[in-house]
Structures are given as C-alpha cells and as structure tokens.
Amino acid sequence: MRSVILIILGLILLSSCDDKTVKTQQFTFPSLGWPINDAVTFDFEVPDTTGTYNLFLNLRNNHEYGYDNLWVVSELQYPHGKVVTDTLQYKMAAPDGTFLGASSGGVFENKLWYQEGVRFRESGTYKLQLRHVMRKNNQVKGIDNLAGVLDVGYSLEKSTQNGNK
C-alpha cells in the first residue's frame, strides 16, 4: 500500500512539471513600486532558431495596486539590431475590483500573453526591455512609482503550434 502511494505521488509530481518553459527571469522592485523612469531589461538566448515559442510577461502585484489595467511599453531587440516596440494593455482586475490572476496570501500572479507562435530566427542574445506608462485619467504626467507591483518578468515557452513570425 505504501509503495502504491509513493508511485501515485511520483506520477503527480512528474505530471505537474512544466517541460514547455525554456527560460524565465524576473526583477523584484523596491517597496515603492515600479519607477516610471526605470526600464527593466532581460537578456536571453533561444536554444533553437527553428522552433516556435510563446513569450509571456509575468507580473506579481498586491492590493496596493490601484488600477484595473496596466500599460507597458516593450522593446525587443534582436541579436543583429532589429528592434520591435509594442505598447501593451493588460486587464488586471474584474469590473467589481477583484484582481485577476492566481492569488496566494494577498499576492496576485499574472501570466500575460506577449507574443504567440514566434520564431526567433537569429542566433545570439535577445534583449527585452519593459517599462510601465501608467497615467491617471485626464493627466499627461505618468505615475512616478507604480505602487503594488512587486515584480515583473518574462517566460519563454515552446509552442505546440507552428509560427510564421
């Protein structure tokens, strides 16, 4: 009976492993939040330039985050110099104010789609830069320190579909 339980536990642990994740990194902010002038930069290499990948942004926030959305500017620099800039908006809370994402002890973890089915055809180091561009309604000046954002990062995962980008 004991060996059956151990086998079942082993199978559960093996099935819960994420073999799609190729690379993941995160940056933790100081207690004041995410400064508007501080872009977070990550360097990564892809192991297979013929493979197809999905790229996600990972964000952790707490109840101090006071908005229902998040605006981020991303810059993806390719090894040979090409730069792709995107302005991204993500929904962070339901209409009733309840935060989205997996919750644990007052911290909410969000895995946000960034790029789907991408082929990174150049070998070498890619550079991903993220900065928030949050503003209060009817104001031009951005929010100096975005309170409630604990950390931001990315994850690169093998795609199960063929991409053409």
N, C-alpha and C positions, 0 to 999 in steps of 0.2 A: 504494500500500500504506500509506504514511504517513497519508494523509487518511482511509483506512478506519479505522485505529487511533484517530485523533483523534475521528472520529464515534462509534465504539463507546464510547470513554471518556466523551464528552459525554453519550451516552444513559444510561450507567451513573450518572453524577453527577446527571442530571435525575431519574432514577427513584428515587434514594436520598433526594431531598428530601422532607421531611415537610410537606405542604401542609395537614394537618389541625390542626397546632398553631396556636392563636390567641394564647396568652400563656403565658409560663413565667418563673418567678423562683425564686431560691434564696438561702438565707442560709448563710454559712460560719461554723462555730463555732470558738472558740479551741481551742488544743491540749488543754485539759482535757476537752472534750466538751460535751454539751448540758446546761446547768444546769437543774435541775428547776423553779426559780422563774422562768425566762426563757421566756416565750411568744414565739414568732416570729410576726410579723404581716405579711401581704401585702395590698396593695390592688390591685384590678383592676376593669376595666370590660369588659362583654361588648359586642361590636360589633353584635349582632343579637338583640333580645329575642324574636324569633320562632323563632330557631334552637335546635337541640338540641345539647348539649355533654356531654362526659365530662370529669370532673375527677380528676386523679391526684395523689398525693403522690409526690415524688421524694426518695429518701434515698440518701446515699453513706456507706458505713462501711468500716472496715478491720478487721484481725484483732484489734484491741484490744476490739472489741465482744464482750462475753462472754455473750450470751444468744441463745436460738433464736427469740425472738419480740420484738415491740415493741408497747407500748401507748401510744396517742396520744389526747389529747382535742382535738377540733377544734371550733371555733366559727366558723360562717359567718354574718356579719351582712349583711343585705340593705340596700339604699340607704334604704328607708323605715322601718328599725328592727327588723324581724323578725330573730330570732337562732335558728339551729338548731345545737344542740350534739350531738355524737356522740362516743362512746368507741369507738375502733377498735383491733383487734388484727391484727397482721400477722406472718406466719411469715417469719423471717429466715434460718433455717438448716434443712438437712435433718436427719433423725434421727442421721446419723453426724457431725454438727457442721460439715459443709461449708456455707459461706454460699451463699445463693441470690442471684440477680442476675447481671448481666454483670460480669465481672472484668477488670480491667486493672491490672497492676502492684501487686497487693495491695489494690486498692480495688474495692469491690463497689457497683454502681449498681442500685438497685431502683426500678421504676416500679410504684406500688401503687395499686390501684383505690380511689377515694374516693367518687365519685358517678357514676352512669351514666345517660345519657339525660335530662339535666336541662335544663329551660327556665328561664332567668333572665329572668323577665317584667318586672322593674323595671329601668328605665334608671338609670344612676348608678354610684357606686362601691360595690363589694362588698368586705368585709374578711374575710380568712381568717386565723384565729389557731390556731396549733398549739403544744401543749406535751406533753412526754412525762410519763407517770405510771408509770414503771417502779419496781418494788419487788423486793427479793429474796424468795424463798419464805419464808413464815411470818413476814414482817416488815411492820409497818404503815408505818414511815417509808420514804419514797421515796428513790431513789438521787440523791444531790446533784448529781453530774456524770456523765452517761451517757457513759462513755469509748468511743471508737471511732466515734462519729457525727461525720462530717466536715462534712456539710451536709444541710439539709432544704429542700424547696421544693415547688412545685406546677406542674402544667401543665394548661392548659385547651385541650381539643381539640374540633373539630367532630365531632359524632356522625354516623354514617351511618344511624342509626335514628331514628324519631320518638319523642320522650319525652313523658311526660304529667305530669311533676312540677312 
